[in-house]
């Protein structure tokens, strides 16, 4: 159980760091010198692409372990194959992360993030809107608009379309999370609703990844058929469970709570 908890923690941390990092890049890009963030974003994306596949395998194995623990005849052959696959993938990742070039990039990025004001855009305009209280409502409502654009088509939305909505939810959720300490008392409740939506859509995406990984499995037809059927049933369950969470967010009271949380700025 301890090892399993560690894997869960590492997987969750990798996703949280990746998503929150790229969200903050989008938020702060206008306030830095043109192009200054591009090499850091490119370098981090290169690392995260390699970690992403390992993360997919880790989540697949965690969910497969849960399934195996709930059935009389576990899919040990499938578990063994993916364990070997992840071991090979993780070896490649460790080789990449140990390269001097990667260490130098991470050192440059650390120095950049730990130097206040480094490469920040300068303005000679005394009345330039440079304070957070000027920008937070705009940043939040821009991202909320991209989420609410889905409100007319959710009933028949495909898994692929819900994946697009998931990405927009992540942008909104992380943008709001950055500013929670500055917002009113309703901010934590709003964030909780967004987390519920993001988690369901994240689990839904994991079923799609699992089905995709199963397509490449050879020689284990019976196990693949059983686990594919389970993942397809999970996909349907998650689709149905998302609508009630969406209805909590897509209502007048939720929007009033959001507006009141920003009225303190």
MARVOMI-152302 format. One record per residue (C-alpha): x, y, z. Coordinates in pm, 1 decimal, padded with zeros to 6 digits, always signed. Layout:
N
<r xx="X" yy="Y" zz="Z"/>
...
# end
This chain:
265
<r xx="+00000.0" yy="+00000.0" zz="+00000.0"/>
<r xx="+00283.7" yy="+00238.0" zz="+00077.5"/>
<r xx="+00439.8" yy="+00179.3" zz="-00262.5"/>
<r xx="+00102.5" yy="+00228.0" zz="-00429.5"/>
<r xx="+00049.4" yy="+00556.0" zz="-00243.1"/>
<r xx="+00392.5" yy="+00674.0" zz="-00358.3"/>
<r xx="+00307.8" yy="+00597.2" zz="-00720.7"/>
<r xx="-00023.2" yy="+00780.8" zz="-00686.8"/>
<r xx="+00155.8" yy="+01079.4" zz="-00535.2"/>
<r xx="+00419.5" yy="+01090.3" zz="-00809.8"/>
<r xx="+00163.1" yy="+01057.7" zz="-01087.7"/>
<r xx="-00057.5" yy="+01327.6" zz="-00937.1"/>
<r xx="+00240.2" yy="+01556.9" zz="-00877.4"/>
<r xx="+00364.6" yy="+01521.2" zz="-01234.3"/>
<r xx="+00023.2" yy="+01609.8" zz="-01376.4"/>
<r xx="-00032.6" yy="+01897.4" zz="-01135.6"/>
<r xx="+00312.0" yy="+02048.3" zz="-01204.4"/>
<r xx="+00272.3" yy="+02012.9" zz="-01579.5"/>
<r xx="-00078.0" yy="+02158.2" zz="-01600.3"/>
<r xx="-00021.8" yy="+02439.8" zz="-01351.5"/>
<r xx="+00312.1" yy="+02536.3" zz="-01510.5"/>
<r xx="+00171.9" yy="+02574.1" zz="-01859.9"/>
<r xx="-00132.4" yy="+02758.0" zz="-01725.8"/>
<r xx="+00084.1" yy="+03011.8" zz="-01544.4"/>
<r xx="+00287.7" yy="+03059.1" zz="-01863.5"/>
<r xx="-00031.4" yy="+03157.2" zz="-02046.6"/>
<r xx="-00130.7" yy="+03394.2" zz="-01766.7"/>
<r xx="+00197.9" yy="+03581.8" zz="-01732.0"/>
<r xx="+00324.9" yy="+03584.6" zz="-02091.5"/>
<r xx="+00195.5" yy="+03939.4" zz="-02165.3"/>
<r xx="+00392.9" yy="+04075.0" zz="-01868.6"/>
<r xx="+00734.6" yy="+03950.8" zz="-01980.2"/>
<r xx="+00961.1" yy="+04062.9" zz="-02259.9"/>
<r xx="+00845.7" yy="+03918.5" zz="-02595.2"/>
<r xx="+00965.1" yy="+03561.1" zz="-02650.5"/>
<r xx="+01143.0" yy="+03529.5" zz="-02315.3"/>
<r xx="+00923.8" yy="+03241.7" zz="-02192.7"/>
<r xx="+00930.3" yy="+03043.4" zz="-02517.6"/>
<r xx="+01254.8" yy="+02845.3" zz="-02462.7"/>
<r xx="+01151.4" yy="+02753.2" zz="-02106.9"/>
<r xx="+00809.2" yy="+02639.1" zz="-02223.4"/>
<r xx="+00965.0" yy="+02439.2" zz="-02506.9"/>
<r xx="+01218.7" yy="+02273.6" zz="-02277.9"/>
<r xx="+00959.9" yy="+02182.3" zz="-02014.1"/>
<r xx="+00723.9" yy="+02045.9" zz="-02277.4"/>
<r xx="+01005.5" yy="+01825.2" zz="-02408.0"/>
<r xx="+01050.6" yy="+01678.6" zz="-02060.2"/>
<r xx="+00678.5" yy="+01643.9" zz="-01993.3"/>
<r xx="+00619.5" yy="+01458.7" zz="-02320.5"/>
<r xx="+00852.4" yy="+01187.9" zz="-02200.3"/>
<r xx="+00695.9" yy="+01180.9" zz="-01855.1"/>
<r xx="+00345.4" yy="+01175.2" zz="-02002.9"/>
<r xx="+00370.1" yy="+00825.7" zz="-02149.3"/>
<r xx="+00514.2" yy="+00692.4" zz="-01825.0"/>
<r xx="+00228.2" yy="+00860.0" zz="-01639.8"/>
<r xx="-00025.2" yy="+00692.6" zz="-01871.8"/>
<r xx="+00128.8" yy="+00353.1" zz="-01802.7"/>
<r xx="+00133.5" yy="+00418.0" zz="-01425.9"/>
<r xx="-00234.4" yy="+00517.9" zz="-01419.3"/>
<r xx="-00322.8" yy="+00218.2" zz="-01634.8"/>
<r xx="-00145.1" yy="-00014.9" zz="-01392.1"/>
<r xx="-00304.5" yy="+00145.3" zz="-01083.0"/>
<r xx="-00651.9" yy="+00107.3" zz="-01232.4"/>
<r xx="-00574.7" yy="-00245.2" zz="-01349.5"/>
<r xx="-00461.5" yy="-00335.4" zz="-00996.1"/>
<r xx="-00794.7" yy="-00202.8" zz="-00863.7"/>
<r xx="-00981.2" yy="-00412.9" zz="-01117.5"/>
<r xx="-00776.1" yy="-00724.4" zz="-01036.9"/>
<r xx="-00848.8" yy="-00678.3" zz="-00668.1"/>
<r xx="-01223.4" yy="-00673.9" zz="-00733.5"/>
<r xx="-01259.8" yy="-00987.7" zz="-00949.5"/>
<r xx="-01224.0" yy="-01359.6" zz="-00881.8"/>
<r xx="-00997.1" yy="-01417.6" zz="-01183.3"/>
<r xx="-00744.6" yy="-01131.3" zz="-01206.1"/>
<r xx="-00574.1" yy="-01036.1" zz="-01530.0"/>
<r xx="-00223.4" yy="-01120.4" zz="-01410.5"/>
<r xx="-00088.6" yy="-01170.1" zz="-01763.5"/>
<r xx="-00194.3" yy="-00819.4" zz="-01864.0"/>
<r xx="-00051.2" yy="-00673.4" zz="-01543.6"/>
<r xx="+00282.4" yy="-00846.7" zz="-01600.6"/>
<r xx="+00311.7" yy="-00716.8" zz="-01956.0"/>
<r xx="+00245.0" yy="-00354.1" zz="-01861.0"/>
<r xx="+00479.0" yy="-00373.5" zz="-01562.9"/>
<r xx="+00762.0" yy="-00473.1" zz="-01797.2"/>
<r xx="+00660.4" yy="-00200.6" zz="-02042.3"/>
<r xx="+00670.9" yy="+00067.8" zz="-01773.9"/>
<r xx="+01007.4" yy="-00050.0" zz="-01643.8"/>
<r xx="+01156.6" yy="-00010.7" zz="-01991.4"/>
<r xx="+00995.5" yy="+00331.3" zz="-02037.4"/>
<r xx="+01113.6" yy="+00458.6" zz="-01699.2"/>
<r xx="+01469.6" yy="+00350.9" zz="-01778.2"/>
<r xx="+01465.8" yy="+00565.8" zz="-02091.3"/>
<r xx="+01327.7" yy="+00860.8" zz="-01894.1"/>
<r xx="+01596.4" yy="+00834.3" zz="-01626.1"/>
<r xx="+01865.9" yy="+00828.6" zz="-01895.6"/>
<r xx="+01720.6" yy="+01146.2" zz="-02046.2"/>
<r xx="+01690.1" yy="+01325.5" zz="-01711.6"/>
<r xx="+02049.4" yy="+01239.8" zz="-01621.9"/>
<r xx="+02191.5" yy="+01408.9" zz="-01932.1"/>
<r xx="+02405.9" yy="+01720.3" zz="-01864.0"/>
<r xx="+02198.1" yy="+01912.7" zz="-02120.4"/>
<r xx="+01881.2" yy="+01849.2" zz="-01920.1"/>
<r xx="+02050.8" yy="+01949.1" zz="-01593.3"/>
<r xx="+02173.8" yy="+02275.0" zz="-01749.1"/>
<r xx="+01826.7" yy="+02360.4" zz="-01876.4"/>
<r xx="+01666.5" yy="+02296.7" zz="-01537.0"/>
<r xx="+01935.7" yy="+02507.1" zz="-01366.5"/>
<r xx="+01863.9" yy="+02798.2" zz="-01604.5"/>
<r xx="+01491.8" yy="+02765.5" zz="-01543.1"/>
<r xx="+01543.6" yy="+02758.6" zz="-01165.5"/>
<r xx="+01757.8" yy="+03072.2" zz="-01181.8"/>
<r xx="+01491.3" yy="+03245.3" zz="-01393.7"/>
<r xx="+01204.6" yy="+03158.4" zz="-01158.3"/>
<r xx="+01397.9" yy="+03255.6" zz="-00845.0"/>
<r xx="+01504.4" yy="+03599.9" zz="-00970.5"/>
<r xx="+01227.5" yy="+03856.7" zz="-00898.0"/>
<r xx="+01152.7" yy="+04082.8" zz="-01193.1"/>
<r xx="+01388.9" yy="+03904.8" zz="-01432.2"/>
<r xx="+01295.9" yy="+03993.7" zz="-01792.9"/>
<r xx="+00964.7" yy="+04147.9" zz="-01686.7"/>
<r xx="+00815.2" yy="+04381.7" zz="-01947.6"/>
<r xx="+00864.9" yy="+04748.4" zz="-01869.9"/>
<r xx="+00618.2" yy="+05027.8" zz="-01930.0"/>
<r xx="+00671.4" yy="+05401.8" zz="-01914.2"/>
<r xx="+00300.6" yy="+05455.4" zz="-01865.3"/>
<r xx="+00231.3" yy="+05558.4" zz="-01507.0"/>
<r xx="-00128.0" yy="+05440.4" zz="-01544.4"/>
<r xx="-00050.9" yy="+05099.5" zz="-01693.3"/>
<r xx="-00268.6" yy="+04820.6" zz="-01553.8"/>
<r xx="-00000.5" yy="+04617.2" zz="-01380.0"/>
<r xx="-00177.5" yy="+04518.2" zz="-01058.2"/>
<r xx="-00335.6" yy="+04179.2" zz="-01005.0"/>
<r xx="-00665.0" yy="+04328.5" zz="-00890.9"/>
<r xx="-00698.4" yy="+04489.2" zz="-01234.1"/>
<r xx="-00642.2" yy="+04167.1" zz="-01424.3"/>
<r xx="-00777.4" yy="+03875.0" zz="-01220.3"/>
<r xx="-01148.1" yy="+03922.4" zz="-01312.9"/>
<r xx="-01058.6" yy="+03943.3" zz="-01682.4"/>
<r xx="-00834.5" yy="+03636.2" zz="-01669.6"/>
<r xx="-01094.5" yy="+03429.5" zz="-01485.2"/>
<r xx="-01394.6" yy="+03530.2" zz="-01694.8"/>
<r xx="-01207.0" yy="+03473.7" zz="-02020.4"/>
<r xx="-01145.1" yy="+03113.3" zz="-01915.4"/>
<r xx="-01496.1" yy="+03068.4" zz="-01781.0"/>
<r xx="-01631.7" yy="+03176.3" zz="-02121.9"/>
<r xx="-01437.0" yy="+02898.6" zz="-02297.2"/>
<r xx="-01590.9" yy="+02644.9" zz="-02054.2"/>
<r xx="-01947.9" yy="+02776.0" zz="-02085.6"/>
<r xx="-01920.5" yy="+02756.5" zz="-02465.2"/>
<r xx="-01998.9" yy="+02384.4" zz="-02422.7"/>
<r xx="-02329.1" yy="+02437.9" zz="-02239.4"/>
<r xx="-02554.9" yy="+02381.0" zz="-02541.9"/>
<r xx="-02403.7" yy="+02053.8" zz="-02661.4"/>
<r xx="-02313.3" yy="+01846.7" zz="-02357.7"/>
<r xx="-02600.2" yy="+01597.7" zz="-02385.1"/>
<r xx="-02460.0" yy="+01449.3" zz="-02704.1"/>
<r xx="-02093.3" yy="+01534.9" zz="-02653.2"/>
<r xx="-01841.9" yy="+01271.9" zz="-02761.9"/>
<r xx="-01554.8" yy="+01159.6" zz="-02540.9"/>
<r xx="-01320.9" yy="+01356.2" zz="-02767.3"/>
<r xx="-01527.3" yy="+01672.8" zz="-02718.5"/>
<r xx="-01534.8" yy="+01618.7" zz="-02342.3"/>
<r xx="-01156.2" yy="+01591.8" zz="-02352.6"/>
<r xx="-01145.9" yy="+01940.9" zz="-02505.0"/>
<r xx="-01374.0" yy="+02061.7" zz="-02227.2"/>
<r xx="-01139.1" yy="+01900.3" zz="-01972.6"/>
<r xx="-00848.5" yy="+02109.6" zz="-02103.0"/>
<r xx="-01053.5" yy="+02427.4" zz="-02070.0"/>
<r xx="-01163.4" yy="+02328.6" zz="-01719.9"/>
<r xx="-00797.5" yy="+02282.4" zz="-01623.4"/>
<r xx="-00711.5" yy="+02630.6" zz="-01749.7"/>
<r xx="-00996.7" yy="+02779.3" zz="-01545.8"/>
<r xx="-00925.4" yy="+02574.2" zz="-01234.4"/>
<r xx="-00551.3" yy="+02647.6" zz="-01219.7"/>
<r xx="-00599.3" yy="+03014.3" zz="-01307.1"/>
<r xx="-00841.2" yy="+03046.9" zz="-01015.6"/>
<r xx="-00624.3" yy="+02841.7" zz="-00780.9"/>
<r xx="-00328.8" yy="+03076.9" zz="-00824.7"/>
<r xx="-00534.8" yy="+03366.9" zz="-00690.6"/>
<r xx="-00742.3" yy="+03199.8" zz="-00417.0"/>
<r xx="-00546.0" yy="+03373.3" zz="-00133.9"/>
<r xx="-00650.8" yy="+03710.2" zz="-00277.9"/>
<r xx="-01016.8" yy="+03627.0" zz="-00328.7"/>
<r xx="-01320.7" yy="+03622.3" zz="-00103.4"/>
<r xx="-01457.4" yy="+03340.8" zz="+00111.0"/>
<r xx="-01649.8" yy="+03177.3" zz="-00176.0"/>
<r xx="-01333.3" yy="+03099.4" zz="-00372.1"/>
<r xx="-01261.0" yy="+02767.1" zz="-00198.8"/>
<r xx="-01616.1" yy="+02642.7" zz="-00263.8"/>
<r xx="-01591.4" yy="+02743.6" zz="-00628.8"/>
<r xx="-01259.3" yy="+02565.7" zz="-00658.1"/>
<r xx="-01409.9" yy="+02250.3" zz="-00507.5"/>
<r xx="-01677.2" yy="+02240.2" zz="-00780.8"/>
<r xx="-01413.7" yy="+02289.1" zz="-01049.4"/>
<r xx="-01200.9" yy="+02011.5" zz="-00900.2"/>
<r xx="-01495.8" yy="+01772.0" zz="-00909.5"/>
<r xx="-01554.7" yy="+01845.7" zz="-01276.4"/>
<r xx="-01185.2" yy="+01822.9" zz="-01362.5"/>
<r xx="-01145.1" yy="+01491.9" zz="-01177.8"/>
<r xx="-01437.4" yy="+01325.4" zz="-01353.9"/>
<r xx="-01321.3" yy="+01446.1" zz="-01694.4"/>
<r xx="-00967.0" yy="+01336.0" zz="-01606.6"/>
<r xx="-01086.9" yy="+00986.0" zz="-01517.3"/>
<r xx="-01288.5" yy="+00981.7" zz="-01839.0"/>
<r xx="-00975.4" yy="+01066.6" zz="-02034.5"/>
<r xx="-00789.7" yy="+00785.7" zz="-01854.9"/>
<r xx="-01045.2" yy="+00536.1" zz="-01989.4"/>
<r xx="-00972.6" yy="+00659.1" zz="-02342.0"/>
<r xx="-00598.9" yy="+00621.4" zz="-02282.0"/>
<r xx="-00652.3" yy="+00269.8" zz="-02143.3"/>
<r xx="-00854.2" yy="+00166.4" zz="-02449.1"/>
<r xx="-00581.0" yy="+00305.6" zz="-02672.8"/>
<r xx="-00308.1" yy="+00116.3" zz="-02484.7"/>
<r xx="-00508.6" yy="-00206.5" zz="-02510.5"/>
<r xx="-00509.1" yy="-00177.3" zz="-02890.2"/>
<r xx="-00134.0" yy="-00249.1" zz="-02894.0"/>
<r xx="-00148.7" yy="-00561.0" zz="-02675.8"/>
<r xx="-00079.1" yy="-00886.6" zz="-02859.4"/>
<r xx="-00137.6" yy="-01245.8" zz="-02754.9"/>
<r xx="-00367.5" yy="-01176.8" zz="-02459.6"/>
<r xx="-00700.6" yy="-01164.0" zz="-02637.9"/>
<r xx="-00919.0" yy="-01290.1" zz="-02351.9"/>
<r xx="-00771.2" yy="-01049.5" zz="-02097.0"/>
<r xx="-00792.3" yy="-00758.8" zz="-02340.5"/>
<r xx="-01160.0" yy="-00830.6" zz="-02414.0"/>
<r xx="-01246.3" yy="-00841.6" zz="-02042.5"/>
<r xx="-01059.8" yy="-00526.8" zz="-01953.0"/>
<r xx="-01182.2" yy="-00337.5" zz="-02258.5"/>
<r xx="-01541.8" yy="-00413.9" zz="-02161.0"/>
<r xx="-01474.1" yy="-00283.5" zz="-01810.3"/>
<r xx="-01316.1" yy="+00038.4" zz="-01938.7"/>
<r xx="-01605.5" yy="+00098.2" zz="-02177.7"/>
<r xx="-01854.4" yy="+00058.5" zz="-01891.6"/>
<r xx="-01646.0" yy="+00300.7" zz="-01680.9"/>
<r xx="-01650.9" yy="+00547.5" zz="-01966.4"/>
<r xx="-02028.6" yy="+00541.8" zz="-01977.4"/>
<r xx="-02058.6" yy="+00572.4" zz="-01599.1"/>
<r xx="-01829.3" yy="+00875.1" zz="-01591.1"/>
<r xx="-02012.7" yy="+01046.0" zz="-01875.8"/>
<r xx="-02337.5" yy="+01012.9" zz="-01680.6"/>
<r xx="-02182.2" yy="+01130.6" zz="-01352.6"/>
<r xx="-02045.6" yy="+01448.5" zz="-01510.1"/>
<r xx="-02379.9" yy="+01610.2" zz="-01593.1"/>
<r xx="-02488.7" yy="+01666.6" zz="-01228.2"/>
<r xx="-02152.2" yy="+01831.5" zz="-01154.3"/>
<r xx="-02188.2" yy="+02050.9" zz="-01461.4"/>
<r xx="-02533.8" yy="+02159.0" zz="-01345.8"/>
<r xx="-02384.5" yy="+02277.5" zz="-01014.0"/>
<r xx="-02148.5" yy="+02504.6" zz="-01206.0"/>
<r xx="-02387.3" yy="+02615.7" zz="-01478.9"/>
<r xx="-02632.0" yy="+02802.0" zz="-01255.7"/>
<r xx="-02691.2" yy="+03158.9" zz="-01141.3"/>
<r xx="-02585.9" yy="+03103.7" zz="-00779.6"/>
<r xx="-02247.2" yy="+02961.0" zz="-00875.5"/>
<r xx="-02177.1" yy="+03262.5" zz="-01095.3"/>
<r xx="-02286.9" yy="+03499.4" zz="-00817.0"/>
<r xx="-02047.4" yy="+03324.9" zz="-00578.2"/>
<r xx="-01768.1" yy="+03367.8" zz="-00830.4"/>
<r xx="-01847.1" yy="+03736.9" zz="-00878.3"/>
<r xx="-01859.4" yy="+03796.0" zz="-00501.1"/>
<r xx="-01524.7" yy="+03624.2" zz="-00452.4"/>
<r xx="-01364.1" yy="+03874.8" zz="-00692.0"/>
<r xx="-01547.8" yy="+04177.3" zz="-00551.7"/>
<r xx="-01293.2" yy="+04189.6" zz="-00267.5"/>
<r xx="-01010.7" yy="+04283.9" zz="-00504.3"/>
# end
